[in-house]
Amino acid sequence: MDTREQLLQVRVMDVTTSDNISLHIELSIFWRIIDLYSAYYEIDNIQVALENLAVATIRNAIAEMDLYKLRSSREAINRYALETMDEATEPWGVKVTPIEIQRLEVPRSIQVALEQEQTAVYAKRVKIAEAEAQKQTLIAEAEGRRRHDPGSRRIDRSAPAHDHRSTGNC
């Protein structure tokens, strides 16, 4: 048994998010034996056991997330997987160092839909910014006209309001 740090690549595994989107994921698991006796007598095939444990751990973590949360939580998933696996492998005399999601592949149809949605979000932001700029321009123009034309629609607040009802003129 080799006590140096080793790399286990989990090539492709299928997982499903809480919003039922199937993904393909590749993992890298770094590990090393810290107790030869336990590694020899407590587990039959360390690499197979690590792979199965990693798949189960990652599937459980991802199954609780929707795609949006998953895309922004990669580090959190890596940390969760590391903590879970480290605890589970301790009796085997194995220490899992980093575990990392190397590749997360979304189906092409979902990827296209996400790109269209992002494009729409950006287009909306542009339209809002343009409308805000136009509003500010109109406000500035109106304030400029009011400054240059003293008689323009300025209400004289010091004069009493004229009551049309009392004169009979409607």
C-alpha positions in Angstrom: 0.0 0.0 0.0 1.2 3.4 -1.0 1.0 6.2 1.7 1.7 9.0 -0.7 -1.2 11.3 -1.8 -3.1 9.7 -4.7 -5.6 11.0 -7.3 -8.8 9.2 -8.1 -10.7 10.5 -11.1 -14.4 9.8 -11.2 -15.0 10.3 -14.9 -18.7 10.8 -15.6 -21.5 10.4 -13.2 -25.1 11.4 -13.7 -26.8 13.4 -11.0 -30.2 15.1 -10.9 -31.0 18.5 -9.3 -34.1 19.2 -7.2 -35.7 20.8 -10.3 -35.2 17.5 -12.2 -32.3 18.5 -14.5 -29.9 15.7 -15.2 -26.2 16.7 -15.2 -22.9 14.9 -16.0 -20.2 15.5 -13.5 -16.5 14.7 -13.2 -14.7 14.7 -9.9 -11.2 14.6 -8.7 -10.5 13.1 -5.3 -7.2 13.4 -3.6 -6.5 11.0 -0.8 -3.8 9.2 1.1 -3.5 6.4 3.6 -2.7 7.7 7.1 -3.1 4.3 9.0 -1.8 1.3 7.1 -3.4 -1.2 9.5 -6.9 0.2 9.1 -6.5 0.7 5.4 -5.6 -3.0 5.1 -8.1 -4.6 7.5 -11.1 -2.2 7.5 -11.8 -1.8 3.8 -11.4 -4.2 0.9 -10.8 -1.9 -2.1 -10.1 1.7 -1.1 -10.5 3.2 -4.5 -13.8 1.6 -5.3 -15.1 2.5 -1.8 -13.9 6.2 -2.3 -15.5 6.4 -5.7 -18.9 5.0 -4.4 -18.8 7.3 -1.4 -18.0 10.3 -3.5 -20.8 9.6 -6.0 -23.3 9.1 -3.2 -22.2 12.2 -1.4 -22.2 14.5 -4.4 -25.6 13.1 -5.6 -27.1 13.8 -2.2 -25.8 17.3 -2.1 -26.9 18.1 -5.6 -30.3 16.5 -5.3 -31.2 19.1 -2.7 -30.3 22.1 -5.0 -31.9 23.5 -8.0 -29.7 24.3 -11.0 -29.4 28.1 -10.2 -28.2 27.3 -6.7 -25.9 24.6 -7.9 -24.2 26.9 -10.4 -23.2 29.3 -7.6 -22.5 26.7 -4.9 -19.7 24.7 -6.4 -17.3 25.5 -3.6 -19.9 24.8 -0.9 -20.5 21.4 -2.5 -16.8 20.6 -2.6 -16.5 21.6 1.1 -19.5 19.5 2.1 -18.2 16.5 0.1 -14.8 16.8 1.7 -16.2 17.0 5.3 -18.6 14.1 4.7 -16.0 11.9 3.0 -13.2 12.7 5.5 -15.5 11.6 8.4 -16.6 8.5 6.6 -13.1 7.4 5.6 -11.4 8.0 8.9 -12.2 4.4 10.1 -10.5 3.1 6.9 -7.3 4.9 7.8 -7.7 7.2 4.8 -7.6 11.0 4.7 -9.4 12.7 1.8 -7.7 16.0 1.1 -9.5 18.0 -1.6 -12.4 16.7 -3.6 -13.3 18.9 -6.5 -16.0 19.0 -9.2 -13.9 19.3 -12.3 -16.6 19.5 -14.9 -20.3 20.1 -14.6 -22.1 19.5 -17.9 -25.6 20.8 -18.4 -27.7 19.4 -21.2 -27.5 21.5 -24.4 -31.2 22.4 -24.4 -31.0 23.7 -20.8 -27.8 25.6 -21.6 -29.5 27.3 -24.6 -32.5 28.2 -22.4 -30.1 29.7 -19.7 -28.3 31.7 -22.3 -31.5 33.1 -23.7 -32.7 34.0 -20.2 -29.4 35.7 -19.4 -29.6 37.6 -22.7 -33.2 38.7 -21.8 -32.0 39.9 -18.3 -29.2 42.0 -19.9 -31.6 43.4 -22.5 -34.0 44.4 -19.7 -31.1 46.1 -17.8 -30.2 48.0 -20.9 -33.8 49.2 -21.5 -34.1 50.3 -17.9 -30.8 52.2 -18.1 -31.9 53.8 -21.4 -35.3 54.8 -19.9 -33.6 56.2 -16.8 -31.2 58.2 -18.9 -34.1 59.6 -21.1 -36.0 60.5 -17.9 -33.0 62.4 -16.5 -32.5 64.2 -19.8 -36.2 65.3 -19.9 -36.0 66.5 -16.3 -32.8 68.4 -17.0 -34.4 70.0 -20.1 -37.5 71.0 -18.2 -35.5 72.5 -15.4 -33.4 74.5 -18.0 -36.5 75.9 -19.7 -38.0 76.9 -16.4 -34.8 78.8 -15.4 -34.7 80.7 -18.8 -38.4 81.5 -19.0 -39.6 83.0 -15.7 -43.3 83.0 -16.7 -43.4 79.4 -17.6 -45.9 77.5 -15.6 -44.6 78.7 -12.3 -47.2 78.6 -9.6 -47.3 81.7 -7.4 -47.8 80.2 -4.0 -48.1 83.6 -2.3 -51.4 84.5 -4.1 -54.7 83.1 -2.8 -56.3 80.5 -4.9 -59.2 81.7 -7.0 -62.5 79.9 -6.1 -64.5 79.4 -9.2 -67.5 78.1 -7.3 -68.2 81.4 -5.5 -68.3 83.5 -8.7 -70.6 81.1 -10.6 -68.0 80.7 -13.4 -67.2 77.1 -14.0 
